[in-house]
Amino acid sequence: MIWTIRIFLFLYFLIYFLLGAWAIIDPVRDILSESFPSFMVAVGLSVTAPIGYSEVAGVYGGINVLVGLLCLVGIFSKYVAKKVLSLLAFLTFAIAFGRYLLSLIPTAPGFLNAFFIFEVVTFFICIIFLIYLRLNESDQKRDISQVTENEPNA
């Protein structure tokens, strides 16, 4: 199961890092290639002031790049993996919850879309992995305490 978690974290490293990098370079994408797709068009955003590009780079770019890098570090450390899984669970639940709350406004669009499904699935996968790691950790602690209890007194 630990390899499943590592593969999951690696895939999420790719998703979040590349998504963040795409958001950061969006304002200069025409320099790279005229056929390079626009991040803002893909997610339905438009910038009406220069500060908007900075906001897209910071909120969509910077946060996603760092979440991706944390996922990468989590592959090599069980401690960091638990923290990253907690962060992903919180982050994806918060975004999905915000989409749901918006949908409660009568004239707002519904919440059910591909992004919402991704966030909900990610949330539940992270919770399952966290439960597994917690149970695995408590089993290891129990094994160690049983070893010390069974040692003969010297």
VOSERO-359543 format. One record per residue (C-alpha): residue number from 0; x, z, y. Coordinates in steps of 0.02 Angstrom, whole numbers, plus 50000, padded with zeros to 5 digits. Layout:
<segus>
[NUM; [X; Z; Y]]
...
</segus>
This chain:
<segus>
[0; [50000; 50000; 50000]]
[1; [50145; 50033; 50119]]
[2; [50192; 49848; 50107]]
[3; [50014; 49802; 50153]]
[4; [50030; 49909; 50308]]
[5; [50197; 49829; 50351]]
[6; [50126; 49653; 50331]]
[7; [49977; 49704; 50438]]
[8; [50092; 49771; 50573]]
[9; [50199; 49614; 50567]]
[10; [50046; 49502; 50586]]
[11; [49986; 49608; 50731]]
[12; [50159; 49599; 50808]]
[13; [50143; 49410; 50805]]
[14; [49965; 49411; 50873]]
[15; [49993; 49534; 51015]]
[16; [50168; 49479; 51064]]
[17; [50123; 49294; 51069]]
[18; [49959; 49328; 51158]]
[19; [50049; 49432; 51289]]
[20; [50187; 49303; 51311]]
[21; [50055; 49167; 51330]]
[22; [49967; 49268; 51466]]
[23; [50130; 49299; 51559]]
[24; [50185; 49117; 51561]]
[25; [50011; 49046; 51598]]
[26; [50041; 49022; 51786]]
[27; [50194; 48915; 51749]]
[28; [50132; 48828; 51591]]
[29; [50128; 48658; 51677]]
[30; [50317; 48669; 51698]]
[31; [50336; 48691; 51509]]
[32; [50219; 48552; 51456]]
[33; [50064; 48470; 51525]]
[34; [49981; 48485; 51356]]
[35; [50013; 48673; 51342]]
[36; [49842; 48759; 51336]]
[37; [49789; 48880; 51471]]
[38; [49770; 49064; 51425]]
[39; [49646; 49093; 51564]]
[40; [49536; 48948; 51512]]
[41; [49541; 49008; 51331]]
[42; [49479; 49182; 51378]]
[43; [49363; 49125; 51519]]
[44; [49457; 49192; 51670]]
[45; [49492; 49115; 51839]]
[46; [49612; 49178; 51971]]
[47; [49553; 49173; 52152]]
[48; [49701; 49260; 52236]]
[49; [49889; 49267; 52204]]
[50; [49877; 49449; 52147]]
[51; [49765; 49388; 52006]]
[52; [49914; 49307; 51918]]
[53; [50006; 49472; 51927]]
[54; [49855; 49562; 51854]]
[55; [49840; 49438; 51711]]
[56; [50026; 49454; 51676]]
[57; [50018; 49644; 51683]]
[58; [49855; 49684; 51596]]
[59; [49846; 49542; 51470]]
[60; [50031; 49502; 51461]]
[61; [50130; 49662; 51477]]
[62; [50014; 49774; 51377]]
[63; [49998; 49648; 51235]]
[64; [50185; 49614; 51227]]
[65; [50223; 49800; 51215]]
[66; [50086; 49832; 51086]]
[67; [50162; 49690; 50985]]
[68; [50336; 49764; 50999]]
[69; [50270; 49934; 50945]]
[70; [50193; 49851; 50792]]
[71; [50363; 49778; 50753]]
[72; [50448; 49949; 50767]]
[73; [50311; 50025; 50660]]
[74; [50365; 49914; 50515]]
[75; [50526; 50015; 50502]]
[76; [50461; 50191; 50537]]
[77; [50314; 50278; 50453]]
[78; [50304; 50398; 50601]]
[79; [50291; 50254; 50726]]
[80; [50173; 50159; 50610]]
[81; [50050; 50305; 50617]]
[82; [50061; 50308; 50806]]
[83; [50040; 50120; 50819]]
[84; [49891; 50119; 50701]]
[85; [49812; 50257; 50806]]
[86; [49846; 50156; 50964]]
[87; [49773; 49997; 50888]]
[88; [49619; 50091; 50828]]
[89; [49592; 50168; 51000]]
[90; [49628; 50007; 51094]]
[91; [49517; 49894; 50989]]
[92; [49375; 50022; 50982]]
[93; [49381; 50042; 51171]]
[94; [49373; 49855; 51202]]
[95; [49233; 49830; 51075]]
[96; [49138; 49977; 51150]]
[97; [49155; 49902; 51323]]
[98; [49086; 49736; 51259]]
[99; [48940; 49828; 51180]]
[100; [48902; 49927; 51338]]
[101; [48902; 49767; 51441]]
[102; [48776; 49691; 51321]]
[103; [48654; 49833; 51361]]
[104; [48630; 49762; 51536]]
[105; [48477; 49650; 51520]]
[106; [48553; 49494; 51601]]
[107; [48725; 49512; 51520]]
[108; [48784; 49409; 51371]]
[109; [48779; 49481; 51197]]
[110; [48927; 49572; 51122]]
[111; [48937; 49479; 50956]]
[112; [49078; 49353; 50965]]
[113; [49243; 49318; 50875]]
[114; [49340; 49439; 50986]]
[115; [49217; 49581; 50951]]
[116; [49227; 49549; 50763]]
[117; [49418; 49549; 50771]]
[118; [49417; 49715; 50864]]
[119; [49294; 49800; 50747]]
[120; [49385; 49739; 50591]]
[121; [49552; 49794; 50664]]
[122; [49479; 49965; 50705]]
[123; [49417; 49994; 50527]]
[124; [49577; 49929; 50446]]
[125; [49679; 50047; 50555]]
[126; [49567; 50194; 50509]]
[127; [49584; 50154; 50323]]
[128; [49774; 50143; 50338]]
[129; [49781; 50307; 50436]]
[130; [49677; 50395; 50304]]
[131; [49790; 50326; 50168]]
[132; [49947; 50384; 50259]]
[133; [49871; 50555; 50289]]
[134; [49821; 50577; 50107]]
[135; [49990; 50512; 50048]]
[136; [50079; 50634; 50163]]
[137; [49978; 50783; 50102]]
[138; [50009; 50734; 49920]]
[139; [50196; 50732; 49953]]
[140; [50189; 50903; 50036]]
[141; [50092; 50972; 49888]]
[142; [50221; 50902; 49765]]
[143; [50363; 50985; 49859]]
[144; [50276; 51154; 49865]]
[145; [50240; 51145; 49678]]
[146; [50424; 51112; 49643]]
[147; [50479; 51265; 49741]]
[148; [50346; 51375; 49661]]
[149; [50400; 51327; 49485]]
[150; [50584; 51367; 49510]]
[151; [50643; 51519; 49412]]
[152; [50704; 51666; 49513]]
[153; [50892; 51680; 49512]]
</segus>
